[in-house]
Amino acid sequence: MEYMPRSIYLENAWSLARYNFYDEKKNLILWLTMIGEVHGMESYVYGKRKTISISNFCIRLLSEAEDLSIETKILLEVENSLQADYNNQSNIVSVPIVDILTKIPHEKIIGYNDRINYIDEPSLYYTDDHYNLYENFIKPFRENQETLLSFDVIDYHPSCIKYLIFMKEKIITFFKTLTNESLPEDVRKAWAMVTDFNVLRILFKINKTPTHFIFICGFAHSESIHKLLTEKSLNVNSISSGSHISGTKNIKNPMFYPDIDILKINSARHTFNIQG
């Protein structure tokens, strides 16, 4: 497909990708718009380029989805209950997240960060020493592993369960390698994987109608989720269809916004059709 120039730059974003998920009968079951954001990029000088903030982009998507009667939810890296993060927005380093919490109705938002219920998350990300890694970060996982990685197969799309199983086994195996002598960055990686798993649990749950999820995450999370969704060993039919969607089965509007561009990762503008 011929590349179409875009005129509006998405602020704070280093990646933008779209994934369409189909069941074994090729029925659309959900689609995902994933935005990989970078903290601190709000100071980036865009010059004369026309821009749109991530929060206003989400408002636009919600409006278009409402016109089409499409159920749409925004996934944010905040607490599951959301309330604590609404009350303590000064603790959030992501400008897009604060903007979305301020501008968008709570019922449209799903929080996917449940790590704070098990560990002292700030200490995990702001320490360069061992900080008694086992007691504070490894032991809590092992004691709560069943809850953190649980899912009932009856609640999930059969074509998507393989991702949950693959990720669960990967997390358990990785945590088994960790000790109090492990590097802090390895422990951080392990808990990032737990967060990714929780995102998958939300995405792949069966809904009455196909749902559009707007997943806003740190760029590292977007890379790891993309790698999983296109994992060849899962026998996934994953096809990049170019820089924007030409058409999507079962919805009236492709909704990939060919006018939107990003400044850094050109390859992340693609759409992926994933069939069970």
C-alpha positions in Angstrom: 0.0 0.0 0.0 1.3 3.5 -0.9 2.4 5.6 2.1 0.0 8.4 2.9 1.6 11.5 4.4 0.2 12.5 7.8 -0.1 16.0 9.1 -0.9 15.7 12.8 1.8 14.5 15.2 0.9 12.6 18.3 2.6 14.3 21.3 4.6 12.2 23.8 4.2 9.1 21.6 7.0 7.0 20.2 4.9 4.2 18.8 1.4 3.8 17.4 0.0 0.4 16.3 -3.3 -1.3 15.6 -4.2 -4.9 16.1 -7.3 -6.7 14.9 -8.2 -10.0 16.6 -10.3 -12.6 14.9 -11.6 -16.0 16.1 -11.2 -19.3 14.3 -14.3 -18.4 12.1 -12.7 -15.1 11.1 -15.1 -13.0 13.2 -13.7 -9.8 14.7 -13.6 -10.2 18.5 -11.7 -7.1 19.5 -9.3 -4.5 18.2 -6.5 -2.7 20.0 -4.9 0.7 19.4 -1.6 0.8 21.3 0.2 4.0 22.1 3.7 3.7 23.5 4.4 7.0 25.3 7.6 8.4 26.7 7.6 10.3 30.0 9.2 13.7 29.8 8.7 14.1 26.1 6.2 16.9 26.8 9.2 19.3 26.6 10.0 18.2 23.0 9.9 21.0 20.5 7.6 20.2 17.6 8.3 23.4 15.8 5.6 24.3 13.3 4.2 20.8 13.2 0.6 20.4 13.9 0.1 18.2 17.0 -2.5 16.6 19.1 -2.1 15.4 22.7 -2.7 11.8 23.6 -5.7 12.8 25.8 -7.4 14.8 23.0 -6.6 11.9 20.6 -8.5 9.6 23.0 -11.4 12.0 23.2 -11.5 12.0 19.4 -11.5 8.2 19.3 -14.3 8.0 21.9 -16.4 10.4 20.0 -16.0 8.5 16.7 -16.7 5.2 18.5 -19.9 6.6 20.1 -21.1 7.7 16.6 -20.6 4.1 15.4 -22.1 2.6 18.6 -18.8 0.8 19.3 -17.8 0.0 22.9 -14.5 1.6 23.6 -12.3 1.5 26.8 -9.0 3.2 27.6 -6.4 1.1 29.5 -4.2 3.2 31.8 -1.3 2.3 34.0 -3.0 3.3 37.2 -4.6 1.4 40.0 -7.4 -1.0 39.2 -9.8 1.0 41.4 -8.7 4.3 39.8 -9.8 6.3 42.9 -6.3 6.5 44.5 -4.8 7.8 41.3 -7.6 10.4 40.9 -6.9 11.6 44.3 -3.1 11.6 44.1 -2.3 12.7 40.5 0.8 14.6 41.7 2.4 11.1 42.1 2.0 10.3 38.4 5.0 11.1 36.1 3.0 10.7 32.9 1.5 13.9 31.6 -0.9 12.0 29.2 -2.2 9.9 32.1 -2.9 12.9 34.2 -4.6 14.6 31.3 -6.8 11.6 30.6 -7.8 11.3 34.3 -8.8 14.9 34.2 -10.6 15.1 30.9 -12.3 11.7 30.3 -15.2 10.1 32.3 -14.1 7.5 34.8 -16.4 4.8 33.4 -14.4 4.9 30.1 -11.1 4.0 31.9 -9.8 0.7 33.1 -6.7 0.7 35.4 -4.3 -2.2 34.8 -1.6 -1.6 37.4 -2.2 -4.0 40.2 1.4 -4.3 41.3 0.9 -1.6 44.0 -1.4 -4.1 45.9 1.6 -6.4 46.4 4.8 -4.4 46.4 6.2 -0.9 47.1 6.3 0.0 43.5 8.2 3.4 43.8 11.0 1.5 45.6 11.2 -1.0 42.8 11.7 1.7 40.1 13.8 4.2 42.1 16.5 2.0 43.7 19.8 1.0 42.3 20.8 -1.3 45.1 19.5 -4.7 46.2 17.1 -3.2 48.7 16.5 -6.7 50.1 15.0 -7.8 46.7 13.8 -11.2 47.9 11.7 -10.0 50.8 10.3 -6.9 49.1 9.8 -8.0 45.4 10.4 -11.7 44.8 8.7 -13.3 47.9 5.4 -11.2 47.3 5.1 -12.6 43.8 5.6 -16.2 45.0 3.1 -15.8 47.8 0.5 -14.3 45.5 1.3 -16.1 42.2 -2.0 -17.8 41.9 -3.9 -14.5 42.2 -1.6 -12.5 40.0 -1.7 -15.1 37.2 -5.1 -16.6 37.5 -7.7 -16.7 34.8 -10.8 -18.9 34.1 -10.6 -20.2 30.6 -14.4 -20.1 30.3 -14.3 -16.3 30.4 -11.8 -15.9 27.6 -11.8 -16.2 23.8 -10.5 -19.6 22.9 -8.2 -18.1 20.2 -6.6 -15.8 22.8 -6.0 -18.2 25.7 -2.7 -19.3 24.2 -1.3 -15.8 24.8 -2.2 -16.0 28.5 -0.8 -19.5 28.9 2.4 -18.5 27.1 2.9 -15.4 29.2 2.1 -17.1 32.5 4.7 -19.8 31.9 7.2 -17.2 30.9 6.7 -15.2 34.1 6.8 -18.2 36.4 10.0 -19.4 34.8 11.7 -16.0 35.0 10.8 -15.5 38.6 12.3 -18.8 39.5 15.7 -17.5 38.3 15.6 -14.5 40.7 17.3 -14.4 44.1 18.4 -11.6 46.5 21.6 -11.4 44.4 19.7 -10.6 41.2 20.1 -7.2 39.5 17.3 -4.7 40.3 16.7 -4.3 36.6 15.9 -8.0 36.3 13.3 -7.8 39.1 11.8 -4.7 37.4 11.6 -6.7 34.2 9.8 -9.5 36.0 7.1 -7.2 37.4 6.7 -5.5 34.1 5.8 -8.9 32.7 3.2 -9.3 35.4 1.7 -6.0 34.4 1.7 -7.1 30.7 -0.1 -10.3 31.7 -2.8 -8.3 33.5 -3.3 -6.2 30.4 -3.9 -9.4 28.4 -6.4 -10.6 31.0 -8.4 -7.5 30.4 -8.1 -7.5 26.6 -9.0 -11.1 26.0 -12.0 -11.4 28.2 -15.2 -12.2 26.3 -17.5 -9.3 25.7 -21.0 -9.3 24.2 -19.9 -7.3 21.2 -16.4 -6.5 19.7 -14.7 -3.9 21.9 -12.1 -1.3 20.9 -9.4 -0.9 23.5 -7.0 2.1 23.6 -4.0 0.9 25.4 -1.6 3.6 26.7 1.6 2.4 28.1 5.3 3.1 28.4 7.3 2.4 25.3 9.0 -0.6 26.8 5.6 -2.2 27.6 4.4 -1.5 24.0 7.5 -3.3 22.6 7.0 -6.4 24.9 3.3 -6.6 24.1 4.0 -6.3 20.4 6.6 -9.0 20.6 4.1 -11.3 22.3 1.2 -10.7 19.9 3.4 -11.5 16.9 5.1 -14.5 18.5 5.7 -17.0 15.7 5.7 -20.0 18.1 2.1 -19.4 18.9 1.2 -20.1 15.2 -0.4 -16.7 14.9 -1.4 -15.4 11.4 0.1 -11.9 11.9 0.3 -9.7 8.9 1.4 -6.1 8.6 -1.0 -4.4 6.2 1.0 -1.2 5.7 1.0 2.2 7.3 -2.8 2.4 7.8 -5.9 0.3 7.5 -7.7 0.0 4.2 -10.7 -1.7 5.6 -11.7 -3.8 8.6 -14.3 -6.5 8.7 -17.5 -6.0 10.6 -17.1 -2.3 11.4 -18.1 0.7 9.4 -15.0 2.7 9.9 -11.4 1.4 9.9 -10.6 3.9 12.6 -6.8 4.0 12.2 -6.6 7.8 11.5 -4.2 8.1 8.5 -3.7 11.8 9.4 -1.8 10.9 12.6 2.0 10.6 12.7 4.7 10.1 15.3 8.2 11.4 15.3 10.4 8.4 16.0 9.4 4.8 15.3 8.2 4.6 11.7 7.7 0.8 11.8 5.2 1.1 14.7 2.6 2.8 12.5 1.5 -0.5 11.1 -1.7 -2.6 11.6 -1.6 -6.3 12.4 -4.4 -8.7 11.6 -4.2 -11.6 14.2 -6.3 -14.6 13.5 -6.8 -17.5 15.9 
